[in-house]
Amino acid sequence: MNEQQFIEALKEKGIVLTEAQIAQFRKYFELLVEWNEKMNLTAITDLEGVYLKHFYDSISASFYYDFNSTTSVCDVGAGAGFPSLPIKICYPHLHVTIVDSLNKRITFLNHLSEQLGLENVNFVHARAEEFGQNAAYREQFDTVTARAVARLSVLSELCLPLVKEGGKFVALKAAAGADEFKEAKSAINTLGGKLQDEHHFLLPVEESERSLYVFNKIKATPKKYPRKPGVPNKSPIK
């Protein structure tokens, strides 16, 4: 997917990019490739791959979830900024917080946001488990997103504690999403979430499977979650 195909594909979905937004995506691609030479941000560095598998794939969440109706977004384990920063470029009103455990990624994100002129973005170097127990962030966000971080039974423990009651947890998943959801049902219930929507679709061009799950936060998460760093991954909630 080249730049023009990307612009047209978004237009078909009702997202019409301005010249300034197109320039932001171009700069994002250039900086991603440049910084990737000195640190491991992504295995995908060709233009067509980045525009399809990072930019378009991230924005695909907005085809099924209305980001116009939300303000504060927290992205857990976003790495090089996916999915929240491509979404932020398309929806500039969003206040985005990214938490990531690697400080060098935070350094990249700070430089990137400066170069792209992004406002209302906040990058926090922390383990998601500790971040979720921090009173400044716990149950403070309208929407929490995550993409390709961990299986859903683990991911829900990292994300749902950050969602305010009445807010949403939006999980972007690949082909294994349906199986992951089955094993995560108990954890999601324990953590105060309830499935609101699920969508299954194909990424264009390569036609790889994608799943999107939207969970409503219907009650407060018990204080003991998230547990200490590493524990959710070793012993997911049954």
Buried (B, 14 or more C-beta within 10 A) or exposed (E): BEBEBBBEBBEEEEBEBEEEBBEBBEBBBEBBBEBBEEEEBBEBEEBBBBBBBBBBBBBBBBBBBEBEEBEBBBBBBBBBBBBBBBBBBBBBEBBBBBBBBBEBBBBBBEEBBEEBEBEBBBBBBBBBBBBBBBEEBBBBBBBBBBBBBBBBBBBBBBBBBBBBEEBBBBBBBBEEBEEBBEEBBBBBBBBBBEBBEBBEEEBBBEEEBBBBBBBBBEEEBEEEBBBEEEBBBEEBBE
